């Protein structure tokens, strides 16, 4: 299921997200989004939505609710929307959470992830760059920012942020994969192979790593190894983004089946454009 047409959409697009801050300055807190048409959803999904919507409304009506509790309520509803592929509504909820509790990097990361899942890498990049000046620990966003930079062709910046992540955490599989993909996009095949082999050693049998290794070996002129890795990729599992970004569990928990599809589509988009 997807959001409605542009003419009837009332949810802020990423081009308008900056104006939400101005609105927030004129009112004490964001408002709850109106209930969507639930007629096409499974009963369990409807029950989950109503529970989250009621909880948010109760937090909004409670003048003593803490900013952290209110932000959590918005994010939980946003996770439901994200799991149901309603990305504009999800981003509205996550942006509301970030306006209420802006120093918590999780809300910005979730908003960017929803944008990535909708194929809007440039929007994700802009969200994360803006968030760096607001959150209490900007380094917590480096991995997400590097992946968005890779998606948008900012290879020099992506390389730098992946290397910063690895300087702090040598066992980051996503950073090693991303660095390898960045070098692959730059046609630095030796460097790509080095990073990707290290990623494969840390976590064997990952689809995105095998695909990138196949392309790197092909670029390096080793056709036999390339075909071997591309064949392995067909049977391999997708990378587990939750391991390094546990906040992504929100969308999966909101609707396990749909949430998994959202996350897998996001990961699939991280495979370099040479796969297409």
LUMDRENFI-91872 format. One record per residue (C-alpha): residue number from 1; chain; x, y, z. Coordinates in Angstrom, 2 decimals, always signed. Layout:
<recs>
REC   n chain      c1      c2      c3
REC NUM     A       X       Y       Z
...
</recs>
This chain:
<recs>
REC   n chain      c1      c2      c3
REC   1     A   +0.00   +0.00   +0.00
REC   2     A   +1.34   +3.49   -0.79
REC   3     A   +0.59   +7.13   -0.01
REC   4     A   -1.95   +9.02   -2.05
REC   5     A   -1.24  +11.27   -5.03
REC   6     A   +0.71  +14.49   -4.70
REC   7     A   -2.36  +16.65   -5.22
REC   8     A   -4.18  +15.23   -2.20
REC   9     A   -1.22  +14.46   +0.06
REC  10     A   -1.26  +16.49   +3.29
REC  11     A   +1.94  +15.08   +4.79
REC  12     A   +5.08  +17.20   +4.56
REC  13     A   +7.46  +16.15   +1.84
REC  14     A  +11.15  +16.39   +2.61
REC  15     A  +11.29  +19.73   +0.78
REC  16     A   +8.93  +21.07   +3.44
REC  17     A  +10.44  +19.46   +6.51
REC  18     A  +12.49  +22.54   +7.31
REC  19     A   +9.28  +24.54   +7.65
REC  20     A   +8.05  +22.21  +10.41
REC  21     A  +10.58  +23.84  +12.73
REC  22     A   +8.90  +27.20  +12.13
REC  23     A   +5.51  +25.69  +12.87
REC  24     A   +6.86  +24.10  +16.03
REC  25     A   +8.04  +27.51  +17.22
REC  26     A   +4.44  +28.75  +17.07
REC  27     A   +2.82  +25.86  +18.90
REC  28     A   +3.79  +23.88  +22.00
REC  29     A   +3.87  +20.50  +20.29
REC  30     A   +3.05  +18.83  +16.96
REC  31     A   -0.44  +17.43  +16.48
REC  32     A   -1.39  +13.81  +15.92
REC  33     A   -2.00  +12.87  +12.29
REC  34     A   -5.61  +12.01  +11.41
REC  35     A   -6.54   +8.36  +11.13
REC  36     A   -5.97   +6.84   +7.67
REC  37     A   -8.44   +4.66   +5.80
REC  38     A   -7.99   +1.28   +7.53
REC  39     A  -10.40   -0.71   +5.38
REC  40     A   -7.66   -2.49   +3.41
REC  41     A   -5.56   -3.56   +6.39
REC  42     A   -5.50   -6.87   +8.23
REC  43     A   -7.31   -6.89  +11.61
REC  44     A   -4.04   -7.35  +13.51
REC  45     A   -2.52   -4.33  +11.74
REC  46     A   -5.61   -2.24  +12.54
REC  47     A   -5.44   -3.26  +16.19
REC  48     A   -1.76   -2.32  +16.33
REC  49     A   -2.45   +1.05  +14.71
REC  50     A   -5.33   +1.91  +17.06
REC  51     A   -3.24   +1.04  +20.09
REC  52     A   -0.43   +3.33  +18.96
REC  53     A   -2.77   +6.14  +17.90
REC  54     A   -4.62   +6.08  +21.23
REC  55     A   -1.35   +6.07  +23.14
REC  56     A   -0.14   +9.11  +21.21
REC  57     A   -3.41  +10.94  +21.77
REC  58     A   -3.25  +10.23  +25.49
REC  59     A   +0.33  +11.56  +25.65
REC  60     A   -0.73  +14.71  +23.79
REC  61     A   -3.60  +15.28  +26.21
REC  62     A   -1.35  +14.82  +29.24
REC  63     A   +0.22  +18.19  +30.03
REC  64     A   +2.66  +16.40  +32.33
REC  65     A   +3.98  +14.03  +29.67
REC  66     A   +7.74  +14.33  +29.26
REC  67     A   +9.23  +15.28  +25.86
REC  68     A  +10.91  +11.87  +25.76
REC  69     A   +7.61  +10.00  +26.30
REC  70     A   +5.82  +12.09  +23.69
REC  71     A   +8.61  +11.59  +21.16
REC  72     A   +8.47   +7.83  +21.79
REC  73     A   +4.73   +7.83  +21.11
REC  74     A   +5.18   +9.66  +17.80
REC  75     A   +8.00   +7.31  +16.78
REC  76     A   +5.98   +4.20  +17.62
REC  77     A   +3.17   +5.40  +15.38
REC  78     A   +5.70   +6.31  +12.71
REC  79     A   +7.06   +2.78  +12.84
REC  80     A   +3.61   +1.41  +12.07
REC  81     A   +3.30   +3.70   +9.05
REC  82     A   +6.76   +2.74   +7.85
REC  83     A   +5.97   -0.96   +8.16
REC  84     A   +2.88   -0.39   +6.00
REC  85     A   +4.88   +1.49   +3.31
REC  86     A   +3.23   +4.82   +4.19
REC  87     A   +6.53   +6.66   +4.13
REC  88     A   +5.23  +10.24   +4.12
REC  89     A   +3.20   +9.62   +7.25
REC  90     A   +6.10   +7.80   +8.86
REC  91     A   +8.42  +10.72   +8.17
REC  92     A   +5.85  +13.14   +9.61
REC  93     A   +5.76  +11.16  +12.85
REC  94     A   +9.54  +10.81  +13.05
REC  95     A  +10.05  +14.49  +12.28
REC  96     A   +7.58  +15.33  +15.06
REC  97     A   +9.58  +13.16  +17.45
REC  98     A  +12.80  +14.92  +16.42
REC  99     A  +11.24  +18.34  +16.97
REC 100     A  +10.16  +17.37  +20.47
REC 101     A  +13.37  +15.56  +21.44
REC 102     A  +15.91  +16.76  +18.90
REC 103     A  +19.05  +15.59  +20.69
REC 104     A  +18.05  +11.92  +20.36
REC 105     A  +19.73  +10.71  +17.16
REC 106     A  +17.30   +7.79  +16.84
REC 107     A  +14.41   +9.93  +15.56
REC 108     A  +16.55  +11.50  +12.83
REC 109     A  +17.97   +8.10  +11.86
REC 110     A  +14.48   +6.61  +11.61
REC 111     A  +13.25   +9.49   +9.47
REC 112     A  +16.23   +9.04   +7.14
REC 113     A  +15.66   +5.27   +7.04
REC 114     A  +12.04   +5.82   +6.02
REC 115     A  +13.26   +8.10   +3.23
REC 116     A  +15.79   +5.48   +2.08
REC 117     A  +13.10   +2.80   +2.13
REC 118     A  +11.02   +5.00   -0.17
REC 119     A  +13.94   +5.38   -2.57
REC 120     A  +14.60   +8.98   -1.54
REC 121     A  +18.31   +8.88   -0.81
REC 122     A  +18.84  +12.61   -1.35
REC 123     A  +16.19  +13.38   +1.25
REC 124     A  +17.80  +10.92   +3.67
REC 125     A  +21.14  +12.62   +3.17
REC 126     A  +19.68  +16.06   +3.87
REC 127     A  +17.94  +14.82   +7.01
REC 128     A  +21.14  +13.34   +8.40
REC 129     A  +23.31  +16.35   +7.58
REC 130     A  +20.83  +18.63   +9.34
REC 131     A  +20.68  +16.28  +12.32
REC 132     A  +24.45  +16.39  +12.92
REC 133     A  +24.13  +19.88  +14.41
REC 134     A  +21.28  +18.88  +16.72
REC 135     A  +22.04  +15.49  +18.23
REC 136     A  +24.15  +15.05  +21.35
REC 137     A  +26.39  +12.42  +19.68
REC 138     A  +26.87  +13.09  +15.94
REC 139     A  +29.11  +10.04  +15.58
REC 140     A  +26.04   +7.87  +16.14
REC 141     A  +24.84   +8.96  +12.69
REC 142     A  +28.07   +8.49  +10.76
REC 143     A  +27.19   +5.03   +9.45
REC 144     A  +23.73   +6.06   +8.25
REC 145     A  +25.18   +9.24   +6.75
REC 146     A  +27.93   +7.32   +4.93
REC 147     A  +25.36   +4.94   +3.42
REC 148     A  +23.25   +7.90   +2.25
REC 149     A  +26.35   +9.55   +0.79
REC 150     A  +27.14   +6.34   -1.10
REC 151     A  +23.59   +6.19   -2.42
REC 152     A  +23.78   +9.80   -3.64
REC 153     A  +27.21   +9.52   -5.26
REC 154     A  +29.13  +11.54   -2.67
REC 155     A  +31.92   +9.00   -2.74
REC 156     A  +34.67  +11.09   -1.14
REC 157     A  +32.44  +11.97   +1.83
REC 158     A  +31.16   +8.39   +2.10
REC 159     A  +34.70   +7.03   +2.19
REC 160     A  +35.64   +9.43   +4.98
REC 161     A  +32.64   +8.57   +7.15
REC 162     A  +33.01   +4.81   +6.64
REC 163     A  +36.64   +5.14   +7.70
REC 164     A  +35.60   +7.14  +10.78
REC 165     A  +33.16   +4.40  +11.74
REC 166     A  +35.87   +1.77  +11.32
REC 167     A  +38.35   +3.78  +13.37
REC 168     A  +35.90   +3.52  +16.27
REC 169     A  +34.63   +0.00  +15.52
REC 170     A  +36.86   -2.26  +13.43
REC 171     A  +34.22   -4.99  +13.41
REC 172     A  +31.51   -2.94  +11.67
REC 173     A  +30.39   -5.17   +8.80
REC 174     A  +28.21   -2.48   +7.25
REC 175     A  +31.07   +0.03   +7.26
REC 176     A  +33.44   -2.44   +5.60
REC 177     A  +30.79   -3.35   +3.04
REC 178     A  +30.04   +0.32   +2.42
REC 179     A  +33.70   +1.16   +2.06
REC 180     A  +34.10   -1.69   -0.40
REC 181     A  +31.09   -0.50   -2.40
REC 182     A  +32.47   +3.03   -2.39
REC 183     A  +35.81   +1.83   -3.78
REC 184     A  +33.95   -0.30   -6.32
REC 185     A  +31.99   +2.71   -7.52
REC 186     A  +35.31   +4.56   -7.80
REC 187     A  +36.75   +1.61   -9.78
REC 188     A  +39.46   +1.12   -7.16
REC 189     A  +39.16   -2.65   -7.43
REC 190     A  +42.13   -3.59   -5.24
REC 191     A  +40.87   -1.41   -2.38
REC 192     A  +37.33   -2.70   -2.91
REC 193     A  +38.47   -6.32   -2.68
REC 194     A  +40.44   -5.60   +0.49
REC 195     A  +37.44   -4.05   +2.25
REC 196     A  +34.96   -6.62   +0.99
REC 197     A  +37.10   -9.62   +1.90
REC 198     A  +37.42   -8.18   +5.41
REC 199     A  +33.62   -7.81   +5.57
REC 200     A  +33.17  -11.40   +4.39
REC 201     A  +35.59  -12.66   +7.03
REC 202     A  +33.60  -10.89   +9.75
REC 203     A  +30.24  -12.14   +8.43
REC 204     A  +30.32  -14.85   +5.74
REC 205     A  +27.39  -15.65   +3.48
REC 206     A  +25.89  -12.15   +3.17
REC 207     A  +24.16  -11.36   -0.11
REC 208     A  +25.32   -7.76   -0.52
REC 209     A  +28.94   -8.68   +0.26
REC 210     A  +28.92  -11.57   -2.21
REC 211     A  +27.39   -9.39   -4.94
REC 212     A  +29.95   -6.64   -4.43
REC 213     A  +32.81   -9.15   -4.33
REC 214     A  +31.63  -10.61   -7.62
REC 215     A  +31.66   -7.19   -9.26
REC 216     A  +35.03   -6.29   -7.74
REC 217     A  +36.62   -9.50   -9.01
REC 218     A  +35.07   -8.89  -12.42
REC 219     A  +36.54   -5.40  -12.51
REC 220     A  +39.87   -6.83  -11.42
REC 221     A  +39.84   -9.22  -14.35
REC 222     A  +39.21  -12.42  -12.36
REC 223     A  +36.13  -13.75  -14.09
REC 224     A  +36.10  -17.17  -12.43
REC 225     A  +36.07  -15.74   -8.92
REC 226     A  +33.52  -13.15  -10.00
REC 227     A  +31.04  -15.77  -11.20
REC 228     A  +31.62  -17.85   -8.07
REC 229     A  +30.70  -14.97   -5.76
REC 230     A  +27.74  -13.87   -7.86
REC 231     A  +26.45  -17.44   -7.77
REC 232     A  +26.84  -17.54   -3.98
REC 233     A  +24.92  -14.28   -3.70
REC 234     A  +21.77  -15.98   -5.01
REC 235     A  +21.70  -18.30   -2.01
REC 236     A  +23.02  -15.86   +0.61
REC 237     A  +21.04  -14.03   +3.28
REC 238     A  +20.55  -10.23   +3.35
REC 239     A  +22.72   -8.22   +5.70
REC 240     A  +21.35   -7.74   +9.21
REC 241     A  +21.14   -3.98   +9.65
REC 242     A  +19.59   -4.41  +13.11
REC 243     A  +22.87   -5.63  +14.55
REC 244     A  +24.45   -2.19  +14.18
REC 245     A  +21.28   -0.05  +14.14
REC 246     A  +18.95   -1.62  +16.72
REC 247     A  +16.41   +1.22  +16.43
REC 248     A  +15.38   -0.30  +13.09
REC 249     A  +13.57   -2.94  +15.12
REC 250     A  +10.71   -0.46  +15.56
REC 251     A   +9.41   -0.90  +12.02
REC 252     A   +9.88   -4.66  +12.06
REC 253     A   +8.08   -4.95  +15.40
REC 254     A   +5.22   -2.76  +14.17
REC 255     A   +4.34   -5.32  +11.49
REC 256     A   +6.87   -8.17  +11.21
REC 257     A   +6.17   -9.18   +7.62
REC 258     A   +5.86   -5.71   +6.14
REC 259     A   +8.66   -4.37   +8.27
REC 260     A  +11.05   -7.00   +6.96
REC 261     A  +10.18   -6.12   +3.39
REC 262     A  +10.82   -2.43   +4.08
REC 263     A  +14.21   -3.16   +5.60
REC 264     A  +15.22   -5.55   +2.83
REC 265     A  +14.26   -3.00   +0.18
REC 266     A  +16.39   -0.42   +1.94
REC 267     A  +19.36   -2.77   +2.03
REC 268     A  +18.87   -3.72   -1.60
REC 269     A  +19.17   -0.08   -2.53
REC 270     A  +22.60   +0.07   -0.92
REC 271     A  +24.02   -2.25   -3.59
REC 272     A  +26.07   -0.07   -5.91
REC 273     A  +24.59   +1.13   -9.16
REC 274     A  +26.89   -1.12  -11.19
REC 275     A  +24.62   -4.01  -10.24
REC 276     A  +21.88   -2.51  -12.35
</recs>
